[in-house]
Structures are given as structure tokens and as C-alpha cells.
Amino acid sequence: MLNAFQNEIGRATCVGFSQVAQEQEIRDYFLRGIHLTKHFLSSIHDVLVESDIPNAMSWDQSVTGSTIPLHFRTS
């Protein structure tokens, strides 16, 4: 269950960063992460269903559609 939880958070993080990445190479890196977490979550979900264990909540629902990165200044 913890593995599913961690992958859900990882997917949400990758979605957010892929939306605001300036360089295509970096964006592709995060898109690959989204693909990998979907694959892992699918496998984990199958095992949980077979064991009658509730599935982890999806975290990527809280990611907005913004494509503008926030820039923080430290001064």
C-alpha cells in the first residue's frame, strides 16, 4: 500500500513539473516518469484488488492545468 501511495505522489509531481518544464528534454524526462508510475500503479492495483485491499487515492487531481512556472526570489 505504501508503494502505491508513493507512486501516486510521484505521478502528481511529474505531472506538475512536466507542465512547466522549459526544455523539451526535461519535459520528456517527467513524461517518462508519468508513464512509469502508471505502469507500476496498474500492477499494484491488480494485486490489491486480488487481495481485497482498498486502492490508494489519486493525488494528481490536485495538480492545476497551469503551464506557467512560479519563480521564487530569495533575497
N, CA, C and O atoms as a GROMACS GRO file, in nm:
protein
  300
    1MET      N    1   0.082  -0.119   0.000
    1MET     CA    2   0.000   0.000   0.000
    1MET      C    3   0.087   0.126   0.000
    1MET      O    4   0.054   0.225  -0.067
    2LEU      N    5   0.196   0.122   0.075
    2LEU     CA    6   0.286   0.237   0.080
    2LEU      C    7   0.348   0.263  -0.058
    2LEU      O    8   0.367   0.378  -0.097
    3ASN      N    9   0.380   0.156  -0.130
    3ASN     CA   10   0.437   0.171  -0.263
    3ASN      C   11   0.339   0.242  -0.356
    3ASN      O   12   0.379   0.328  -0.435
    4ALA      N   13   0.211   0.207  -0.348
    4ALA     CA   14   0.110   0.273  -0.430
    4ALA      C   15   0.100   0.421  -0.393
    4ALA      O   16   0.091   0.507  -0.481
    5PHE      N   17   0.101   0.449  -0.265
    5PHE     CA   18   0.093   0.588  -0.217
    5PHE      C   19   0.211   0.670  -0.270
    5PHE      O   20   0.192   0.782  -0.319
    6GLN      N   21   0.331   0.615  -0.260
    6GLN     CA   22   0.449   0.686  -0.307
    6GLN      C   23   0.446   0.708  -0.458
    6GLN      O   24   0.487   0.814  -0.507
    7ASN      N   25   0.398   0.610  -0.532
    7ASN     CA   26   0.389   0.626  -0.678
    7ASN      C   27   0.283   0.728  -0.717
    7ASN      O   28   0.300   0.799  -0.816
    8GLU      N   29   0.175   0.736  -0.642
    8GLU     CA   30   0.073   0.839  -0.669
    8GLU      C   31   0.130   0.978  -0.649
    8GLU      O   32   0.105   1.068  -0.730
    9ILE      N   33   0.205   0.997  -0.542
    9ILE     CA   34   0.268   1.127  -0.518
    9ILE      C   35   0.372   1.156  -0.626
    9ILE      O   36   0.382   1.270  -0.673
   10GLY      N   37   0.448   1.056  -0.665
   10GLY     CA   38   0.546   1.073  -0.771
   10GLY      C   39   0.482   1.111  -0.903
   10GLY      O   40   0.535   1.194  -0.977
   11ARG      N   41   0.369   1.049  -0.934
   11ARG     CA   42   0.299   1.081  -1.059
   11ARG      C   43   0.250   1.225  -1.057
   11ARG      O   44   0.264   1.297  -1.156
   12ALA      N   45   0.192   1.267  -0.947
   12ALA     CA   46   0.143   1.405  -0.936
   12ALA      C   47   0.259   1.504  -0.950
   12ALA      O   48   0.244   1.609  -1.013
   13THR      N   49   0.373   1.471  -0.890
   13THR     CA   50   0.491   1.558  -0.901
   13THR      C   51   0.538   1.567  -1.045
   13THR      O   52   0.570   1.675  -1.094
   14CYS      N   53   0.544   1.454  -1.113
   14CYS     CA   54   0.586   1.452  -1.253
   14CYS      C   55   0.490   1.529  -1.342
   14CYS      O   56   0.533   1.601  -1.433
   15VAL      N   57   0.360   1.516  -1.318
   15VAL     CA   58   0.261   1.591  -1.396
   15VAL      C   59   0.285   1.740  -1.381
   15VAL      O   60   0.290   1.814  -1.480
   16GLY      N   61   0.299   1.785  -1.258
   16GLY     CA   62   0.319   1.927  -1.233
   16GLY      C   63   0.445   1.982  -1.297
   16GLY      O   64   0.442   2.086  -1.362
   17PHE      N   65   0.556   1.911  -1.280
   17PHE     CA   66   0.682   1.960  -1.336
   17PHE      C   67   0.684   1.948  -1.489
   17PHE      O   68   0.747   2.031  -1.555
   18SER      N   69   0.617   1.848  -1.545
   18SER     CA   70   0.616   1.836  -1.690
   18SER      C   71   0.539   1.951  -1.755
   18SER      O   72   0.568   1.989  -1.869
   19GLN      N   73   0.444   2.006  -1.684
   19GLN     CA   74   0.364   2.117  -1.737
   19GLN      C   75   0.443   2.246  -1.745
   19GLN      O   76   0.414   2.331  -1.830
   20VAL      N   77   0.542   2.263  -1.660
   20VAL     CA   78   0.613   2.391  -1.654
   20VAL      C   79   0.758   2.383  -1.699
   20VAL      O   80   0.828   2.484  -1.699
   21ALA      N   81   0.804   2.265  -1.737
   21ALA     CA   82   0.944   2.250  -1.780
   21ALA      C   83   0.968   2.332  -1.905
   21ALA      O   84   0.890   2.326  -2.001
   22GLN      N   85   1.074   2.409  -1.904
   22GLN     CA   86   1.106   2.496  -2.016
   22GLN      C   87   1.172   2.420  -2.131
   22GLN      O   88   1.148   2.450  -2.248
   23GLU      N   89   1.254   2.322  -2.099
   23GLU     CA   90   1.327   2.247  -2.201
   23GLU      C   91   1.257   2.115  -2.232
   23GLU      O   92   1.208   2.048  -2.141
   24GLN      N   93   1.254   2.079  -2.359
   24GLN     CA   94   1.186   1.957  -2.402
   24GLN      C   95   1.247   1.832  -2.340
   24GLN      O   96   1.175   1.738  -2.306
   25GLU      N   97   1.380   1.830  -2.325
   25GLU     CA   98   1.447   1.713  -2.267
   25GLU      C   99   1.401   1.689  -2.123
   25GLU      O  100   1.379   1.575  -2.082
   26ILE      N  101   1.386   1.796  -2.049
   26ILE     CA  102   1.339   1.785  -1.910
   26ILE      C  103   1.193   1.744  -1.908
   26ILE      O  104   1.153   1.658  -1.828
   27ARG      N  105   1.112   1.804  -1.995
   27ARG     CA  106   0.970   1.769  -2.003
   27ARG      C  107   0.955   1.619  -2.035
   27ARG      O  108   0.873   1.550  -1.975
   28ASP      N  109   1.035   1.571  -2.131
   28ASP     CA  110   1.030   1.429  -2.168
   28ASP      C  111   1.067   1.339  -2.052
   28ASP      O  112   1.010   1.230  -2.036
   29TYR      N  113   1.162   1.384  -1.970
   29TYR     CA  114   1.203   1.308  -1.852
   29TYR      C  115   1.084   1.289  -1.757
   29TYR      O  116   1.060   1.179  -1.708
   30PHE      N  117   1.010   1.397  -1.732
   30PHE     CA  118   0.894   1.388  -1.642
   30PHE      C  119   0.780   1.310  -1.706
   30PHE      O  120   0.709   1.238  -1.636
   31LEU      N  121   0.762   1.322  -1.836
   31LEU     CA  122   0.659   1.244  -1.905
   31LEU      C  123   0.689   1.094  -1.897
   31LEU      O  124   0.598   1.012  -1.884
   32ARG      N  125   0.818   1.060  -1.904
   32ARG     CA  126   0.857   0.920  -1.888
   32ARG      C  127   0.824   0.873  -1.746
   32ARG      O  128   0.780   0.760  -1.726
   33GLY      N  129   0.846   0.960  -1.647
   33GLY     CA  130   0.811   0.928  -1.509
   33GLY      C  131   0.662   0.902  -1.492
   33GLY      O  132   0.623   0.812  -1.419
   34ILE      N  133   0.579   0.981  -1.560
   34ILE     CA  134   0.434   0.960  -1.555
   34ILE      C  135   0.400   0.823  -1.612
   34ILE      O  136   0.320   0.750  -1.554
   35HIS      N  137   0.461   0.790  -1.725
   35HIS     CA  138   0.435   0.661  -1.789
   35HIS      C  139   0.477   0.545  -1.697
   35HIS      O  140   0.403   0.447  -1.683
   36LEU      N  141   0.594   0.557  -1.635
   36LEU     CA  142   0.642   0.451  -1.546
   36LEU      C  143   0.552   0.434  -1.424
   36LEU      O  144   0.521   0.322  -1.385
   37THR      N  145   0.511   0.545  -1.363
   37THR     CA  146   0.426   0.533  -1.244
   37THR      C  147   0.291   0.473  -1.280
   37THR      O  148   0.234   0.398  -1.201
   38LYS      N  149   0.238   0.506  -1.398
   38LYS     CA  150   0.112   0.445  -1.440
   38LYS      C  151   0.127   0.293  -1.453
   38LYS      O  152   0.039   0.217  -1.413
   39HIS      N  153   0.240   0.250  -1.508
   39HIS     CA  154   0.267   0.106  -1.522
   39HIS      C  155   0.275   0.039  -1.385
   39HIS      O  156   0.213  -0.065  -1.363
   40PHE      N  157   0.353   0.098  -1.293
   40PHE     CA  158   0.366   0.042  -1.160
   40PHE      C  159   0.232   0.039  -1.088
   40PHE      O  160   0.197  -0.061  -1.025
   41LEU      N  161   0.157   0.148  -1.097
   41LEU     CA  162   0.028   0.155  -1.027
   41LEU      C  163  -0.071   0.054  -1.082
   41LEU      O  164  -0.152   0.000  -1.006
   42SER      N  165  -0.065   0.027  -1.209
   42SER     CA  166  -0.152  -0.074  -1.268
   42SER      C  167  -0.122  -0.211  -1.209
   42SER      O  168  -0.214  -0.287  -1.175
   43SER      N  169   0.006  -0.243  -1.196
   43SER     CA  170   0.047  -0.371  -1.138
   43SER      C  171   0.007  -0.380  -0.991
   43SER      O  172  -0.047  -0.481  -0.946
   44ILE      N  173   0.033  -0.272  -0.918
   44ILE     CA  174  -0.002  -0.270  -0.775
   44ILE      C  175  -0.153  -0.281  -0.757
   44ILE      O  176  -0.200  -0.352  -0.669
   45HIS      N  177  -0.228  -0.211  -0.841
   45HIS     CA  178  -0.374  -0.213  -0.832
   45HIS      C  179  -0.427  -0.356  -0.849
   45HIS      O  180  -0.516  -0.399  -0.775
   46ASP      N  181  -0.372  -0.429  -0.944
   46ASP     CA  182  -0.416  -0.567  -0.966
   46ASP      C  183  -0.395  -0.654  -0.842
   46ASP      O  184  -0.483  -0.733  -0.806
   47VAL      N  185  -0.282  -0.639  -0.778
   47VAL     CA  186  -0.252  -0.717  -0.657
   47VAL      C  187  -0.346  -0.677  -0.544
   47VAL      O  188  -0.396  -0.763  -0.471
   48LEU      N  189  -0.370  -0.547  -0.528
   48LEU     CA  190  -0.459  -0.501  -0.422
   48LEU      C  191  -0.602  -0.552  -0.442
   48LEU      O  192  -0.668  -0.593  -0.346
   49VAL      N  193  -0.649  -0.548  -0.565
   49VAL     CA  194  -0.786  -0.595  -0.594
   49VAL      C  195  -0.797  -0.744  -0.562
   49VAL      O  196  -0.895  -0.788  -0.503
   50GLU      N  197  -0.696  -0.822  -0.604
   50GLU     CA  198  -0.698  -0.966  -0.576
   50GLU      C  199  -0.698  -0.994  -0.426
   50GLU      O  200  -0.752  -1.095  -0.382
   51SER      N  201  -0.639  -0.905  -0.347
   51SER     CA  202  -0.629  -0.924  -0.202
   51SER      C  203  -0.740  -0.852  -0.126
   51SER      O  204  -0.738  -0.851  -0.003
   52ASP      N  205  -0.836  -0.792  -0.198
   52ASP     CA  206  -0.947  -0.718  -0.135
   52ASP      C  207  -0.896  -0.606  -0.045
   52ASP      O  208  -0.949  -0.584   0.064
   53ILE      N  209  -0.794  -0.535  -0.091
   53ILE     CA  210  -0.738  -0.422  -0.017
   53ILE      C  211  -0.774  -0.294  -0.093
   53ILE      O  212  -0.757  -0.290  -0.215
   54PRO      N  213  -0.822  -0.190  -0.023
   54PRO     CA  214  -0.857  -0.065  -0.092
   54PRO      C  215  -0.737  -0.005  -0.163
   54PRO      O  216  -0.623  -0.016  -0.117
   55ASN      N  217  -0.762   0.057  -0.275
   55ASN     CA  218  -0.657   0.119  -0.355
   55ASN      C  219  -0.624   0.258  -0.302
   55ASN      O  220  -0.706   0.321  -0.236
   56ALA      N  221  -0.502   0.305  -0.332
   56ALA     CA  222  -0.458   0.438  -0.289
   56ALA      C  223  -0.534   0.546  -0.365
   56ALA      O  224  -0.575   0.526  -0.480
   57MET      N  225  -0.550   0.660  -0.301
   57MET     CA  226  -0.616   0.775  -0.362
   57MET      C  227  -0.524   0.837  -0.468
   57MET      O  228  -0.402   0.840  -0.451
   58SER      N  229  -0.582   0.886  -0.574
   58SER     CA  230  -0.504   0.954  -0.677
   58SER      C  231  -0.472   1.096  -0.632
   58SER      O  232  -0.560   1.169  -0.588
   59TRP      N  233  -0.346   1.135  -0.644
   59TRP     CA  234  -0.301   1.268  -0.599
   59TRP      C  235  -0.293   1.367  -0.713
   59TRP      O  236  -0.282   1.487  -0.688
   60ASP      N  237  -0.300   1.321  -0.838
   60ASP     CA  238  -0.283   1.415  -0.949
   60ASP      C  239  -0.409   1.498  -0.975
   60ASP      O  240  -0.409   1.582  -1.065
   61GLN      N  241  -0.515   1.476  -0.900
   61GLN     CA  242  -0.635   1.559  -0.913
   61GLN      C  243  -0.612   1.700  -0.862
   61GLN      O  244  -0.681   1.793  -0.904
   62SER      N  245  -0.515   1.716  -0.773
   62SER     CA  246  -0.488   1.848  -0.716
   62SER      C  247  -0.390   1.929  -0.800
   62SER      O  248  -0.360   2.044  -0.767
   63VAL      N  249  -0.339   1.871  -0.909
   63VAL     CA  250  -0.248   1.944  -0.998
   63VAL      C  251  -0.333   2.031  -1.090
   63VAL      O  252  -0.428   1.984  -1.152
   64THR      N  253  -0.298   2.159  -1.098
   64THR     CA  254  -0.374   2.250  -1.184
   64THR      C  255  -0.328   2.237  -1.328
   64THR      O  256  -0.230   2.168  -1.356
   65GLY      N  257  -0.397   2.301  -1.418
   65GLY     CA  258  -0.361   2.298  -1.560
   65GLY      C  259  -0.262   2.406  -1.599
   65GLY      O  260  -0.236   2.424  -1.718
   66SER      N  261  -0.207   2.477  -1.504
   66SER     CA  262  -0.116   2.587  -1.532
   66SER      C  263   0.010   2.539  -1.602
   66SER      O  264   0.066   2.434  -1.570
   67THR      N  265   0.055   2.617  -1.698
   67THR     CA  266   0.181   2.589  -1.766
   67THR      C  267   0.283   2.699  -1.741
   67THR      O  268   0.387   2.705  -1.807
   68ILE      N  269   0.254   2.786  -1.646
   68ILE     CA  270   0.342   2.898  -1.612
   68ILE      C  271   0.415   2.864  -1.482
   68ILE      O  272   0.351   2.848  -1.378
   69PRO      N  273   0.549   2.855  -1.487
   69PRO     CA  274   0.622   2.822  -1.365
   69PRO      C  275   0.625   2.939  -1.269
   69PRO      O  276   0.629   3.055  -1.311
   70LEU      N  277   0.623   2.910  -1.141
   70LEU     CA  278   0.640   3.012  -1.039
   70LEU      C  279   0.788   3.033  -1.017
   70LEU      O  280   0.864   2.938  -1.005
   71HIS      N  281   0.828   3.157  -1.011
   71HIS     CA  282   0.968   3.188  -0.985
   71HIS      C  283   0.976   3.252  -0.847
   71HIS      O  284   0.914   3.355  -0.821
   72PHE      N  285   1.054   3.190  -0.761
   72PHE     CA  286   1.072   3.241  -0.626
   72PHE      C  287   1.206   3.310  -0.618
   72PHE      O  288   1.308   3.258  -0.663
   73ARG      N  289   1.204   3.426  -0.561
   73ARG     CA  290   1.329   3.501  -0.541
   73ARG      C  291   1.369   3.488  -0.396
   73ARG      O  292   1.286   3.497  -0.305
   74THR      N  293   1.496   3.468  -0.375
   74THR     CA  294   1.548   3.468  -0.239
   74THR      C  295   1.644   3.585  -0.229
   74THR      O  296   1.746   3.590  -0.298
   75SER      N  297   1.610   3.679  -0.146
   75SER     CA  298   1.697   3.794  -0.128
   75SER      C  299   1.696   3.840   0.015
   75SER      O  300   1.764   3.936   0.049
   0.00000   0.00000   0.00000
